Amino acid sequence: MRKKSIIFFTSLMMFSSIIFAQNNNLIPNSSFENWTTQQVLFTQVEVPVGWSNISVDIDTMGFQFSYPLSKVAKTTDAHSGSYAARLDTKMLDTMVVMALQAMGIADFAMMPTIMSIGGINILPVATDLFGIMSSPNYETVLMQLMAAADLSKYFKGGLPLNGFKPTALEGYYKYDCGLDNADDEAMVMLIGSVYDAASNRRTVAGVGIGMLGEKNEYEKFTIPYFPLAAASADTIEVVIFSSQLLTMALDSKLYIDDLSLVGQNGIAIPLMSSEVSCYPNPSDGNVILSLSSAEPAEVSFYNALGQRVLVQKACVDGSKFALSEPGVYMMEVIQGGVRTTKTVVIK
């Protein structure tokens, strides 16, 4: 009996170690307890350690300085601990509006607070986004833009993964839509990238995007991360917006706390399999599944917002799916305990 007990507790400890390895949290200052002070012109502002505000470089009358377009606020209204981060959608300072106009960027006077782990090069981002903001499907267009771009053009860095294989970002949030009857949401983007030595570019290896709607109390959220390439991401960027670009409402407020990047750490899981595919791709909306094994599979399709729009169980080779809305989708196939993802484009 004693021997069996020892074996049981030893197994339990080994299992706990595996779970810990799979859920290592790599997010810096994930609970927003640590803040530092930065000098901005003649004032000092607090910023969360490990995170960056969006700033613009201004050159006026020979005086050069970096000025934040928006500032992340430190709040005691936290899910746990002493502090959380608050992101507000605000009117821009007159000086910033004039500077943006001088650089040829869109004439707008309001923008969401945006924070990221690695930092963003705002000029190329704003220039490229200006052309797609009027599109009703701008999230899809944005993902297509990122998929074809050299990400080092837009991002100053990111979070090194060091072999960690992310599957989702989790955390807690609450959200105030601001003005009465506003239809606003916060937005969180995950962009995994890998350096391609052949092209000397940093290319997209995976993505995730989620919208966070109005909540009066803190609630847990999960944003799935979808691998898009055979090579695993070596870096991931987490970007958080207080508003969507098309539905911005003045005074929208996002409270966010206790973030966690979860996934597989050092465990080889076959995420991309040559035995699973679909055709035609791109498609006019009708997609056919191709499987080399007779074992049934569960197939799900997710849109660019990370929402599951279609799921079908007991699928076999030749199963057909109909997707009516144009856009970029992630097809997830679970067969024999193996998860495979593919990108599907509907024209």
C-alpha positions in Angstrom: 0.0 0.0 0.0 2.8 2.4 0.9 4.6 1.6 -2.4 1.4 2.4 -4.3 1.0 5.7 -2.5 4.6 6.6 -3.3 4.0 5.8 -7.0 0.7 7.8 -7.0 2.3 11.0 -5.4 5.4 10.7 -7.7 3.1 10.5 -10.7 1.1 13.5 -9.4 4.3 15.5 -9.1 5.4 14.6 -12.6 2.0 15.5 -14.0 2.1 18.9 -12.1 5.5 19.6 -13.6 4.3 18.9 -17.1 1.3 21.2 -16.6 3.6 23.9 -15.3 5.8 23.6 -18.3 2.8 23.9 -20.6 1.5 27.0 -19.0 4.6 29.0 -18.4 3.7 32.7 -18.4 6.2 34.7 -20.5 4.2 38.0 -20.4 6.3 40.7 -18.7 4.7 42.4 -15.8 1.5 40.4 -16.6 -0.4 41.6 -13.5 0.7 45.3 -14.1 2.0 45.6 -10.5 5.3 47.2 -11.6 5.4 50.8 -13.0 8.2 53.1 -13.9 8.4 56.9 -14.4 9.2 58.5 -17.8 9.9 62.1 -18.6 7.6 63.5 -21.2 8.5 67.1 -22.1 8.0 68.9 -18.7 6.0 66.3 -17.0 6.6 62.8 -15.7 4.2 59.9 -16.5 4.0 56.3 -15.1 4.1 53.4 -17.6 3.9 49.7 -16.9 7.3 48.0 -16.9 7.8 45.8 -20.0 5.1 47.6 -22.1 5.3 50.6 -24.5 3.0 53.5 -25.3 2.6 54.6 -28.9 4.6 57.7 -29.4 5.4 60.0 -32.4 8.7 61.8 -33.1 8.1 65.5 -33.4 10.5 68.0 -34.9 9.4 71.6 -34.4 11.7 74.7 -34.7 14.7 72.4 -34.4 13.5 70.9 -31.1 13.1 67.1 -31.5 11.3 64.9 -29.0 9.2 61.8 -28.7 5.6 62.5 -27.6 3.1 59.8 -26.6 -0.1 59.7 -28.7 -1.9 58.1 -25.8 -0.9 57.0 -22.3 -1.7 53.8 -20.4 -3.1 54.7 -17.0 -2.3 53.1 -13.7 -5.5 52.1 -11.8 -6.2 50.6 -8.5 -9.4 49.1 -10.0 -7.7 45.7 -10.4 -8.8 42.1 -10.8 -6.1 41.0 -8.4 -3.2 42.7 -6.6 -2.9 46.4 -6.3 -3.0 47.7 -9.8 -4.2 47.1 -13.4 -3.8 48.9 -16.7 -6.5 51.2 -18.1 -6.6 52.3 -21.7 -8.8 55.2 -22.7 -10.0 56.5 -26.1 -9.3 60.2 -26.1 -9.1 63.4 -28.1 -5.5 64.0 -29.4 -3.6 67.0 -28.2 -3.6 69.9 -30.8 0.2 69.6 -31.1 0.0 66.0 -32.0 -2.8 66.5 -34.6 -0.7 69.2 -36.3 2.4 66.9 -36.2 0.5 64.1 -37.8 -1.0 66.3 -40.5 2.5 67.6 -41.2 3.7 64.0 -41.8 0.8 63.3 -44.2 -1.1 61.0 -41.8 -4.9 61.0 -41.7 -6.7 64.0 -40.4 -8.2 62.6 -37.2 -8.5 64.1 -33.7 -9.4 61.0 -31.7 -7.6 57.7 -31.3 -7.6 54.7 -28.9 -4.8 54.1 -26.4 -2.6 51.4 -27.8 0.1 49.5 -25.8 2.4 46.7 -26.9 5.2 44.7 -25.6 7.9 45.5 -28.2 6.9 48.9 -29.4 5.4 50.0 -32.7 6.8 52.2 -35.5 3.8 54.5 -35.7 4.6 56.3 -39.0 4.5 53.2 -41.3 1.6 51.7 -39.4 -0.5 54.9 -39.6 0.4 55.4 -43.3 -0.6 51.9 -44.3 -3.7 51.7 -42.0 -5.0 55.0 -43.5 -5.7 53.1 -46.7 -7.8 50.3 -45.1 -9.7 52.1 -42.3 -12.6 52.8 -44.5 -13.1 49.1 -45.4 -16.0 47.4 -43.4 -13.8 44.3 -43.3 -10.7 46.1 -42.1 -9.7 43.4 -39.6 -9.4 40.9 -42.5 -7.5 43.4 -44.7 -5.2 44.2 -41.8 -4.4 40.5 -41.4 -3.7 40.2 -45.1 -1.4 43.2 -44.9 0.5 41.7 -42.0 0.8 38.3 -43.8 2.6 39.9 -46.7 4.7 42.4 -44.9 8.2 42.5 -43.3 7.1 42.9 -39.7 10.3 44.6 -38.7 8.9 47.6 -40.6 6.0 47.9 -38.1 7.3 46.5 -34.8 10.4 47.5 -32.8 10.7 44.1 -31.1 8.5 41.7 -29.3 8.5 38.8 -26.8 11.1 36.1 -27.5 9.5 32.7 -27.2 12.6 30.6 -26.8 10.9 27.4 -28.0 7.6 28.2 -26.3 4.6 27.3 -28.6 1.7 29.6 -27.7 -1.9 28.4 -28.2 -3.8 31.4 -26.6 -3.6 34.6 -24.6 -5.7 34.7 -21.5 -6.5 37.4 -19.0 -9.2 39.4 -17.2 -10.9 42.6 -18.4 -13.8 44.9 -18.0 -15.0 47.5 -20.6 -16.9 50.7 -20.6 -18.1 51.7 -24.1 -17.9 55.4 -23.3 -20.6 57.6 -24.8 -24.3 56.5 -24.5 -25.4 54.0 -27.2 -21.8 53.6 -28.4 -21.1 50.3 -30.3 -17.4 50.1 -29.4 -15.1 47.2 -28.4 -11.5 46.8 -27.3 -9.2 44.8 -29.6 -6.3 42.5 -28.8 -3.9 41.2 -31.5 -1.3 38.5 -31.3 1.3 38.4 -34.1 3.8 35.6 -34.0 6.8 36.1 -36.3 9.9 34.2 -37.4 13.1 35.6 -39.0 13.6 34.3 -42.6 17.4 34.4 -43.3 16.8 33.7 -47.1 14.8 36.9 -47.6 16.2 38.9 -44.6 12.7 39.5 -43.5 10.6 38.9 -40.4 7.5 37.1 -41.6 4.2 36.2 -40.0 4.2 32.7 -38.3 0.9 33.0 -36.5 -1.9 35.3 -35.5 -4.8 35.8 -33.1 -7.3 38.6 -32.8 -10.1 39.1 -30.3 -12.7 41.8 -29.5 -13.7 42.6 -25.9 -17.2 44.0 -25.5 -18.8 45.9 -22.6 -18.5 44.3 -19.2 -19.2 45.9 -15.9 -17.2 43.4 -13.8 -13.9 41.7 -14.5 -14.4 38.6 -16.7 -11.9 36.1 -18.1 -11.1 36.2 -21.8 -9.3 33.8 -24.1 -7.9 34.7 -27.5 -6.7 31.7 -29.6 -3.4 31.8 -31.4 -3.3 30.2 -34.8 0.0 29.0 -36.4 0.2 29.9 -40.1 3.6 28.5 -41.1 5.5 25.3 -40.8 8.2 27.2 -38.8 7.2 28.0 -35.2 7.3 31.7 -34.2 10.4 32.8 -32.4 8.8 36.1 -31.3 5.3 37.2 -30.5 3.9 40.7 -30.3 0.9 41.5 -28.1 -0.9 44.7 -29.1 -3.9 46.0 -27.1 -6.3 48.8 -28.3 -8.9 50.6 -26.2 -11.2 50.8 -29.2 -11.7 49.3 -32.7 -10.6 51.7 -35.4 -14.0 52.0 -37.1 -16.2 52.1 -33.9 -14.1 54.5 -31.8 -16.2 56.2 -29.1 -14.9 59.0 -26.9 -14.1 57.9 -23.3 -14.2 54.2 -24.0 -12.2 52.5 -21.2 -10.5 49.1 -21.1 -9.3 47.7 -17.8 -7.0 44.8 -18.2 -5.1 42.6 -15.7 -3.5 39.2 -15.1 -2.5 38.3 -18.6 -1.1 34.9 -19.4 0.4 33.4 -22.6 -0.4 29.7 -22.5 0.7 26.9 -24.8 3.2 24.1 -25.3 6.7 24.7 -23.9 9.4 22.5 -25.4 6.9 19.8 -26.4 6.8 19.0 -30.1 3.1 19.0 -31.2 2.5 18.5 -34.9 0.5 21.6 -35.7 1.1 21.5 -39.4 0.5 18.3 -41.2 1.0 17.6 -44.9 -1.7 14.9 -44.6 -4.4 17.4 -44.1 -5.4 20.0 -46.6 -8.4 21.6 -48.4 -9.2 22.7 -51.9 -9.7 24.8 -53.8 -7.8 27.5 -51.9 -8.6 30.4 -52.6 -12.2 29.4 -52.9 -15.5 31.0 -53.9 -17.0 29.7 -50.6 -17.1 26.0 -51.2 -14.3 24.1 -49.5 -13.5 20.3 -49.8 -11.5 18.5 -47.1 -8.6 16.3 -48.0 -7.5 13.6 -45.5 -5.0 10.8 -46.1 -6.4 8.8 -43.2 -9.9 7.2 -42.8 -10.1 8.3 -39.2 -13.0 10.8 -38.6 -12.0 14.4 -37.9 -13.6 17.4 -36.2 -13.3 20.5 -38.4 -13.8 24.1 -37.3 -13.5 27.4 -39.2 -12.6 30.7 -37.4 -12.9 34.1 -38.9 -10.3 36.9 -38.7 -11.8 38.0 -35.3 -11.1 34.5 -33.8 -14.8 33.6 -33.8 -15.8 30.1 -34.7 -18.2 30.4 -37.5 -18.6 26.7 -38.5 -17.9 23.3 -36.8 -18.6 19.8 -38.1 -17.8 16.5 -36.5 -17.2 13.1 -38.0 -15.7 14.5 -41.1 -14.0 12.3 -43.7 -12.0 12.7 -46.9 -14.1 14.7 -49.3 -16.3 16.4 -46.7 -17.6 19.7 -48.0 -18.1 23.1 -46.2 -19.8 26.3 -47.3 -18.5 29.7 -46.1 -20.6 32.6 -47.4 -18.6 35.7 -46.3 -15.3 36.6 -48.1 -12.2 36.8 -45.9 -9.3 34.9 -44.4 -10.3 31.9 -42.2 -8.4 29.5 -40.1 -9.4 25.8 -40.6 -8.7 23.7 -37.5 -8.7 19.9 -38.0 -8.5 17.6 -35.0 -7.9 14.0 -36.0 -6.5 11.2 -33.8 -5.5 13.7 -31.1 -3.5 15.8 -33.6 -4.4 19.4 -34.2 -3.7 20.9 -37.6 -4.4 24.4 -38.8 -4.6 25.7 -42.4 -5.3 29.2 -43.8 -8.3 29.3 -46.1 -9.1 32.3 -48.3 -12.6 33.0 -49.5 -12.9 35.4 -52.4 
